[in-house]
Amino acid sequence: MSGHSKWSTIKHKKGALDAKRGRIFTRLIREITVAARAGGGDLNGNARLRAAVAAAKEANMPADNITRAVKKGTGELEG
């Protein structure tokens, strides 16, 4: 019998999935911020931003994270 329990294995796999999801979200937030900085925060007038937001929604990113990234890119959010 190995030294790992069933629950430690499950916890490890969940942690790995959470880390992967975090890396995906970080990449998407960066893309949204750059697109908003380059072309403004208007989804209708900025095709790159529209595509980045669509990708974030497809990855099930929470809407408040998307909004925060757009505001950061347009300079409405400090920090």
TORMARMI-848825 format. One record per residue (C-alpha): residue in three letters; residue number from 1; x, y, z. Coordinates in steps of 0.5 Angstrom, whole numbers, plus 500, padded with zeros to 3 digits. Example, Ala and Ser with C-alpha at 12.3 -4.5 7.8 and 13.67 -1.06 7.14 Angstrom:
<atoms>
ALA,1,525,491,516
SER,2,527,498,514
</atoms>
This chain:
<atoms>
MET,1,500,500,500
SER,2,503,507,498
GLY,3,503,512,503
HIS,4,498,517,500
SER,5,491,516,501
LYS,6,485,517,496
TRP,7,484,524,499
SER,8,491,527,498
THR,9,491,524,491
ILE,10,484,528,490
LYS,11,486,534,493
HIS,12,493,534,489
LYS,13,489,533,482
LYS,14,484,539,484
GLY,15,490,543,486
ALA,16,493,542,479
LEU,17,486,543,476
ASP,18,486,550,480
ALA,19,493,552,478
LYS,20,491,551,470
ARG,21,485,555,471
GLY,22,489,560,474
ARG,23,494,560,469
ILE,24,488,561,463
PHE,25,485,566,467
THR,26,491,570,468
ARG,27,493,570,460
LEU,28,486,572,458
ILE,29,486,578,463
ARG,30,492,580,460
GLU,31,489,580,453
ILE,32,483,583,455
THR,33,487,589,459
VAL,34,492,590,453
ALA,35,486,590,448
ALA,36,482,595,452
ARG,37,489,599,452
ALA,38,490,599,445
GLY,39,483,600,442
GLY,40,479,603,448
GLY,41,473,599,452
ASP,42,468,599,447
LEU,43,466,592,445
ASN,44,462,594,439
GLY,45,468,598,436
ASN,46,474,594,439
ALA,47,474,587,435
ARG,48,480,585,439
LEU,49,477,586,446
ARG,50,470,583,443
ALA,51,474,577,442
ALA,52,478,577,448
VAL,53,472,577,452
ALA,54,468,572,448
ALA,55,474,567,450
ALA,56,474,569,457
LYS,57,466,568,457
GLU,58,468,561,454
ALA,59,473,559,459
ASN,60,467,561,465
MET,61,471,567,467
PRO,62,467,571,472
ALA,63,464,577,469
ASP,64,467,581,475
ASN,65,474,579,473
ILE,66,472,581,466
THR,67,470,588,468
ARG,68,475,589,472
ALA,69,480,587,467
VAL,70,477,592,462
LYS,71,477,598,467
LYS,72,484,596,468
GLY,73,486,597,461
THR,74,482,603,460
GLY,75,485,607,466
GLU,76,479,607,470
LEU,77,481,602,475
GLU,78,487,604,479
GLY,79,493,599,481
</atoms>
